[in-house]
C-alpha cells in the first residue's frame, strides 16, 4: 500500500484540503506493516507540519529632510535600524525613502535584498517605496514598479495628486514550502482625494492582471494617507482582507499609526495598513511606539504583522 508522497513543495499545495487528505491516509494505513525506521523519519513531519509563518513590517521612515520636531536622518536612522533588527521581519515595506536612505538601509540590512526605484525618474530620483526581503527565506521570481496614474508604466502624476506616487511589487517564493506570495508596497497621495480612490482601484486591477500568469495570494501594505472609514479603505476591503485594523474586528486595532513627530495625540491617525487575500491569516498585529529623544524616530509608527498563508 502506498503511504503518502512526501515532496516538501507539495505539503500545503492543496491548502485546507490537505488536512483531510493526511487524515484519510492515516485512517486507511496499517502502521504495523511499516518499518520502524520509516515511521521515525516521516511521522514527525506529518504530525507537526504547520504552515510557514511570515513576518511583515511596514514603515514610513520620513524622507531625509530637516524638521524642527525631530533630528535629521543621520540621527534617526540609528533607532529605525535598531527597531527593524529587533523585530527580525522576513518582509519589509518602506515609504518615503530617498536614494541616500535606500543605500543606508541596504548597507545596514545585508541579509535582505531590496527592490524599488525612485518615483520621479524610475531610477534614483525621488522617493522609493521599496520592498526588502530576507534572502534566507525567499527567492524573488518577478518584481516591478508602477505609477498610480493613468499612465502607470512611466513616471507620472495621477488625477488630483500633488506628487508622483508609486507601488512596488514582488512575487516571492518561499524556500521552505515553495508557496508563492505577491507583495505590494505603496504610498498614496496626501492631498488628492480622487487620486487615493483611483489608486485603490488601480491596485486591484494590477493584482488581477498579475494573477493571470502567476496565481498567488497578495500581501498589500503601505501608507495609504486615508483613515479607516474613508472611501479608498472601504473600497480596498471589498477586495482584500484588512489584516491590521479591521472595521469588523476593532479589537485588533492597536491605535494610531501616524504621530506627526509629536508626543501629543492631537494629530494621531490610522493611515498605515496591511491588506491581503482571504487565504492569509493574521497571527499577530501591532504598532511599535518606541520613542527617540523628545519625539519618535519617524512621523509614522512602524506596523508589524505575523501571518500564515493557508
C-alpha positions as CSV (number, residue, x, y, z in Angstrom):
1,X,0.0,0.0,0.0
2,X,1.3,3.5,-0.9
3,X,1.5,5.8,2.1
4,X,2.0,9.4,1.1
5,X,4.1,11.5,-1.3
6,X,6.4,13.5,0.9
7,X,7.6,16.1,-1.5
8,X,8.0,19.2,0.6
9,X,7.0,21.6,-2.1
10,X,3.6,19.9,-2.2
11,X,3.0,19.8,1.6
12,X,0.5,22.6,1.6
13,X,-0.3,22.8,-2.1
14,X,-4.0,21.8,-1.5
15,X,-4.4,24.3,1.3
16,X,-7.4,23.4,3.5
17,X,-8.0,20.0,1.8
18,X,-4.5,18.9,2.7
19,X,-5.5,18.2,6.3
20,X,-8.4,15.9,5.2
21,X,-6.0,14.1,2.8
22,X,-3.5,13.4,5.5
23,X,-6.2,12.3,8.0
24,X,-7.6,9.9,5.4
25,X,-4.2,8.5,4.8
26,X,-3.8,7.7,8.5
27,X,-7.2,6.1,8.7
28,X,-6.5,3.7,5.8
29,X,-2.9,2.8,6.5
30,X,-1.7,-0.1,8.6
31,X,1.3,1.1,10.6
32,X,2.0,-2.4,11.8
33,X,3.3,-3.3,8.3
34,X,5.7,-0.3,8.2
35,X,9.4,-0.4,9.1
36,X,10.2,1.4,12.3
37,X,12.9,3.4,10.6
38,X,10.3,4.8,8.1
39,X,7.9,5.9,10.9
40,X,10.7,7.6,12.9
41,X,11.8,9.6,9.9
42,X,8.5,10.7,8.4
43,X,5.9,10.7,11.2
44,X,7.1,14.0,12.8
45,X,6.6,15.8,9.5
46,X,3.0,14.6,9.4
47,X,2.1,15.3,13.0
48,X,3.9,18.6,13.5
49,X,3.9,20.2,10.0
50,X,2.5,23.7,10.1
51,X,2.0,26.4,7.5
52,X,5.1,28.7,7.3
53,X,4.8,31.9,9.4
54,X,5.8,35.2,7.8
55,X,6.5,38.5,9.5
56,X,6.0,41.7,7.6
57,X,6.9,45.2,8.7
58,X,5.7,48.4,7.0
59,X,7.4,51.7,7.9
60,X,7.2,55.2,6.6
61,X,10.6,56.4,7.7
62,X,10.1,60.1,6.7
63,X,12.3,61.4,3.9
64,X,15.7,62.8,4.7
65,X,14.9,66.4,5.4
66,X,15.2,68.9,8.2
67,X,12.3,69.3,10.7
68,X,12.2,71.3,13.9
69,X,10.3,68.4,15.5
70,X,12.9,65.7,15.1
71,X,16.6,65.1,14.4
72,X,17.9,64.6,10.9
73,X,18.1,61.2,9.2
74,X,21.8,60.7,10.3
75,X,20.5,60.5,13.9
76,X,17.1,59.0,13.2
77,X,18.4,56.1,11.2
78,X,20.1,54.6,14.3
79,X,16.8,53.9,16.2
80,X,15.0,53.0,13.0
81,X,17.5,50.3,12.0
82,X,17.6,49.1,15.6
83,X,13.8,48.7,15.6
84,X,13.9,46.6,12.4
85,X,16.7,44.4,13.6
86,X,14.9,43.8,16.9
87,X,11.8,42.6,15.0
88,X,13.6,40.4,12.5
89,X,10.9,40.7,9.8
90,X,11.0,38.5,6.8
91,X,9.4,41.1,4.5
92,X,9.7,44.9,4.8
93,X,7.9,47.7,3.0
94,X,9.4,51.2,3.5
95,X,7.9,54.5,2.3
96,X,9.4,58.0,1.8
97,X,12.8,56.6,1.1
98,X,15.2,58.8,-0.7
99,X,18.2,57.2,-2.5
100,X,20.7,58.1,0.2
101,X,18.3,56.4,2.7
102,X,17.9,53.5,0.4
103,X,21.7,52.9,0.3
104,X,21.9,53.3,4.1
105,X,19.2,50.7,4.7
106,X,20.7,48.2,2.3
107,X,24.1,48.6,4.0
108,X,22.5,48.1,7.4
109,X,20.4,45.1,6.4
110,X,22.8,42.8,4.5
111,X,20.7,39.7,4.8
112,X,17.9,41.3,2.8
113,X,17.7,42.1,-0.9
114,X,15.9,45.3,-1.9
115,X,13.6,46.1,-4.8
116,X,12.5,49.5,-5.9
117,X,13.0,52.7,-7.9
118,X,12.7,56.4,-7.4
119,X,9.3,57.8,-8.3
120,X,10.5,60.8,-10.2
121,X,12.5,59.1,-13.0
122,X,12.1,55.3,-12.4
123,X,15.7,55.1,-11.3
124,X,17.2,57.0,-8.3
125,X,15.3,60.4,-8.3
126,X,12.5,61.0,-5.8
127,X,11.1,58.8,-3.1
128,X,11.2,55.0,-3.2
129,X,8.6,52.6,-1.8
130,X,11.0,49.6,-1.7
131,X,10.5,46.1,-0.6
132,X,13.2,44.3,1.3
133,X,13.0,40.5,1.7
134,X,15.0,38.0,3.7
135,X,17.2,36.1,1.3
136,X,17.3,33.1,3.7
137,X,13.5,32.7,3.4
138,X,12.6,33.8,-0.2
139,X,13.5,33.9,-3.8
140,X,12.1,36.7,-5.9
141,X,10.6,35.4,-9.1
142,X,9.3,38.7,-10.5
143,X,9.2,42.4,-9.5
144,X,8.5,45.9,-10.7
145,X,7.1,49.3,-10.0
146,X,4.0,51.1,-11.5
147,X,2.8,54.6,-11.1
148,X,-0.5,55.5,-9.5
149,X,-1.8,57.3,-12.5
150,X,-3.5,57.0,-15.9
151,X,-0.1,56.0,-17.3
152,X,1.2,53.5,-14.8
153,X,4.0,52.3,-17.0
154,X,6.0,55.5,-16.7
155,X,6.8,58.3,-14.2
156,X,3.7,60.3,-13.9
157,X,1.2,62.1,-11.5
158,X,-2.3,60.8,-11.3
159,X,-5.7,62.6,-11.1
160,X,-5.6,65.4,-8.4
161,X,-2.4,64.1,-6.7
162,X,0.1,66.6,-5.5
163,X,3.1,64.3,-6.3
164,X,4.1,61.3,-8.3
165,X,3.0,58.1,-6.4
166,X,4.1,54.5,-6.9
167,X,3.6,50.9,-5.9
168,X,6.5,48.5,-5.9
169,X,5.7,44.8,-6.1
170,X,7.4,41.4,-5.9
171,X,6.5,37.8,-6.4
172,X,8.3,35.9,-3.6
173,X,8.7,32.2,-3.5
174,X,9.3,30.6,-0.1
175,X,12.4,28.5,0.2
176,X,10.7,26.3,2.8
177,X,7.4,25.3,1.3
178,X,7.7,26.8,-2.2
179,X,4.5,28.8,-1.8
180,X,4.2,32.0,-3.8
181,X,3.2,35.4,-2.4
182,X,2.6,38.7,-4.2
183,X,3.8,41.6,-2.1
184,X,2.7,45.1,-2.9
185,X,4.1,48.2,-1.1
186,X,2.6,51.6,-1.8
187,X,2.3,55.2,-0.7
188,X,-0.9,57.1,-1.6
189,X,-1.1,60.8,-2.2
190,X,-1.6,63.0,0.9
191,X,-3.7,65.7,-1.0
192,X,-5.7,64.2,-3.8
193,X,-8.9,62.5,-2.6
194,X,-9.8,61.3,-6.1
195,X,-6.2,60.1,-6.6
196,X,-6.4,58.0,-3.4
197,X,-9.7,56.4,-4.6
198,X,-8.4,55.8,-8.1
199,X,-5.1,54.4,-6.7
200,X,-7.0,51.8,-4.7
201,X,-8.9,50.7,-7.8
202,X,-5.6,50.6,-9.8
203,X,-4.0,48.3,-7.2
204,X,-6.9,45.9,-7.5
205,X,-6.7,45.9,-11.3
206,X,-2.9,45.4,-11.3
207,X,-3.2,42.4,-9.0
208,X,-5.8,40.8,-11.2
209,X,-3.6,41.2,-14.2
210,X,-0.6,39.7,-12.5
211,X,-2.7,36.8,-11.2
212,X,-3.4,35.6,-14.7
213,X,0.1,34.3,-15.2
214,X,1.1,33.7,-11.6
215,X,-1.8,33.0,-9.3
216,X,-0.8,33.6,-5.7
217,X,-2.2,35.4,-2.7
218,X,-1.3,39.0,-2.0
219,X,0.0,41.0,0.9
220,X,-0.6,44.7,0.4
221,X,1.0,47.2,2.7
222,X,1.9,50.9,3.0
223,X,1.0,54.4,3.9
224,X,-2.5,55.0,2.4
225,X,-3.0,58.5,3.7
226,X,-6.6,57.5,4.4
227,X,-8.4,56.8,7.6
228,X,-10.4,53.6,8.2
229,X,-13.8,54.9,7.2
230,X,-12.6,56.7,4.1
231,X,-13.7,55.6,0.6
232,X,-10.3,54.2,-0.5
233,X,-10.0,52.0,2.5
234,X,-13.7,50.8,2.3
235,X,-13.0,50.1,-1.4
236,X,-9.9,48.0,-0.6
237,X,-11.8,46.0,2.0
238,X,-14.2,44.9,-0.7
239,X,-11.4,43.0,-2.5
240,X,-8.9,42.3,0.3
241,X,-9.0,41.3,3.9
242,X,-8.0,44.0,6.4
243,X,-5.1,42.4,8.3
244,X,-4.4,45.3,10.6
245,X,-7.3,47.4,11.9
246,X,-10.4,45.8,10.5
247,X,-13.8,47.5,11.0
248,X,-15.3,44.1,11.7
249,X,-12.7,43.4,14.4
250,X,-11.9,46.6,16.2
251,X,-10.2,44.6,18.9
252,X,-7.3,44.1,16.5
253,X,-6.6,47.8,16.3
254,X,-3.6,49.0,18.1
255,X,-4.2,52.7,17.9
256,X,-2.9,55.4,15.5
257,X,0.0,54.8,13.0
258,X,0.8,58.5,12.4
259,X,2.2,60.7,15.1
260,X,3.4,63.9,13.4
261,X,6.6,63.7,15.4
262,X,4.7,64.9,18.5
263,X,4.1,63.1,21.8
264,X,0.6,64.8,21.9
265,X,-2.2,62.7,20.3
266,X,-3.7,65.8,18.6
267,X,-2.6,64.7,15.1
268,X,-2.8,61.0,15.6
269,X,-4.4,59.0,12.8
270,X,-4.7,55.4,11.5
271,X,-3.4,55.6,7.9
272,X,-1.0,52.7,7.5
273,X,-2.3,49.2,6.8
274,X,-1.9,45.6,5.8
275,X,-4.4,44.0,3.5
276,X,-4.3,40.6,2.0
277,X,-6.0,37.7,0.2
278,X,-8.7,35.7,2.1
279,X,-6.1,32.8,2.5
280,X,-3.8,35.0,4.6
281,X,-4.5,34.6,8.4
282,X,-3.3,37.1,10.9
283,X,-1.4,35.7,13.8
284,X,-0.4,39.0,15.4
285,X,-0.6,42.7,14.6
286,X,1.0,45.5,16.5
287,X,2.1,49.1,16.2
288,X,5.5,49.9,17.6
289,X,5.7,53.1,19.6
290,X,9.4,53.4,20.6
291,X,10.3,57.0,21.4
292,X,13.5,58.7,20.4
293,X,14.9,61.8,22.2
294,X,12.0,64.2,22.6
295,X,9.9,62.6,19.8
296,X,9.9,59.5,17.7
297,X,12.3,58.1,15.0
298,X,9.7,59.0,12.3
299,X,6.4,60.7,12.0
300,X,4.8,57.3,11.4
301,X,5.0,54.3,13.7
302,X,6.1,51.0,12.1
303,X,3.4,48.4,11.9
304,X,4.2,44.6,12.2
305,X,2.1,41.6,11.0
306,X,2.7,38.0,11.7
307,X,0.7,35.8,9.3
308,X,0.4,32.4,7.6
309,X,-0.9,31.5,4.1
310,X,-3.3,28.6,4.0
